Amino acid sequence: MKRQAATLMAILLSAVLILSACSGKASNNGGSAPQAGEGTSAAAGTVNEFGWEIPAKTTKIHFYQADQDNPDKINKKQAAFHDYLLEKFNVDITRSSLDVDPKEKLNLMLVSGDYPEVIAAMDDSAISQWKAQGKIMDLAPLVDKYGPNIKKELGARYESYLDKDGKLWGIPRGWGYLPIPDFTAHIRWDWYQELGAPAIETPEDYYNVLKQMVEKHPTNANGEKTYALSWNSDVNINNALGFWGIKDGYKEDADHNLTHWLNTEEGKQAVLYYNRFFLDGMMDPDAFVNKFEDWRIKFSSERIAGHIGPWWQSWNAGHEVWLKTDADYKEDKRYVQIAFKAAGAEKAYLSPKDTHGWNYTVLTDKAESPEEIIKFLDFMMTPIGTRLLAWGIPNIEDSYWNFEEGGKWTFNETTKQALLDGKLDFEKTEAANGSNSFWLAYPQGLLSDDQKSTAWYDQNFIQDDKWKKLMHENVGDTIYDSTERRVSFTNDNPLTIKNQQIEELIKTGFAKAVMSKSEAEAIKNFDELREKAIKIGLSDIEEFRTEQYKKNIALLK
């Protein structure tokens, strides 16, 4: 027992030392904190061109964002925007994220007591944990007094963020409905045109067309084997099942009862479909282990005919690379996003939209001036505040937009044209303008003042970009509102561990079934996966999700 206790103490001390080192690194993101008013050219009490009243004392928002990211890239992107906000708003805002598991990082913070005043991207489970230990603040009184725009923009949905006692533990991030696709099937367009662009209406059609494409292009210019289908480690299994009419991994009956895909014939058919690619030598053998950057090299090396994943992945790994590397580039050399559905499926459900938002920004018990922080989050919620924080610094060479006092704004036509031409260097422009560096509170949906523009700069010109317009025409009806299916597995929920165990089981079990060496083996592996999930408690998860779903349907009517 003494040895175990000593070992545990050593682990905790090591964790605290690691955390301290990480915190020290993070604290240098924006340089040392300025003194009151330092760095601003505007007089305290005046209202700047964006409608923000300059505070007499510098508002400091140094926050940790619970996403796994490269700190150097974050620092490079936020530097110019940090200085701009300090000068124009007298707001000193910097973000830190680390290239470590954010859940582990949050746990270390909680154990050590070393955490900042503000934390972004905290999910329901983490909120329940921090709330139970009294480490985060109820924001409802602050919003009542200093957050009129928070309430205005959230509207009737504001009540959905309050707990049963009327307390608000976090401001939502990325809420609202944006009717754009996320997840699609992809096809190498010029190779597809070579075949005469045969109709693709079913998974079988997609398989047959991809098979013909790799038969025509068996290797790339370097003699490396090409594959009909590839994934990377970011593959979302639930979305890949959407072609069979399954929503968020569940099949729904007329009474809104939910059945997990492992308990459906459609789920089994989907697994056998993907296994067929593997059996015929057309599936990238690294499909489930490809890290994105390695996958991107394989993709841009012209070794992949088709992909199923986020639409931007094939853009980033395909024509956006070839534009810079292929002197004879033709615009048809790209991937186009398409959809199809299995026979018997009502629709393909590929891009779920949870309008509640991704997660939350919280204020910890260390916040010294919470009212000043809420005031700036309230500004972020306004349409013009969202534009500024989302599109970054206006009126510079690398701006996404121009802004004039009085509220008039326009898009930067030079930057817009570079985007439409596929020549926009996002890394360069975002380092200059800082767009979306500080996504603490604003929506991803359409902005309330025009119901047209959105925080995602590149999604504002769909009708101007023939390829994005084609994508929307192809997959527009695969987008669906999944808000009612939202379920929170918090730490105090006895099903949370069961759900985590099942999700981890599926990650490995799905890959094992798809990579089976025969159809019979794939069926056996699928059945074993289902039985293991049932043994853990899959029926309990189905029952809980169904119960919550029906409650949400009634609540959101």
Secondary structure, DSSP 8 states (H G I E B T S, - for coil): -HHHHHHHHHHHHHHHHHHHHHHHHHTTTT-S---TTTT--S-TT-B-TTS-B--SS-EEEEEEEEEE--HHHHHHHHHHHHHHHHHHH-EEEEEEEESS-HHHHHHHHHHHT---SEEEEE-HHHHHHHHHTT-B---HHHHHHH-HHHHHHHGGGGGGGB-TTS-B--EEES-S------EEEEEEHHHHHHTT-----SHHHHHHHHHHHHHH--B-TTS-B-EEEE--TT--HHHHTGGGT-BTTEEE-TT--EEEGGGSHHHHHHHHHHHHHHHTT-B-TTTTT--HHHHHHHHHTT-EEEEEEEHHHHHHHTHHHHHHH-TT--TTSSEEEE----TT-S----EEE-TT-SEEEEEBTT-S-HHHHHHHHHHHHSHHHHHHHHH-S-SSTT-SEEE-TTS-EEE-HHHHHHHHTT---HHHHHHHH-TTTT-SS--SSB-TTTSS-BSSGGGS-GGG-HHHHHHHHHHGGGEEE-GGG-----TT-TTHHHHHHHHHHHHHHHHHHHT-SSHHHHHHHHHHHHHHHHHHTHHHHHHHHHHHHHHHHHHT-
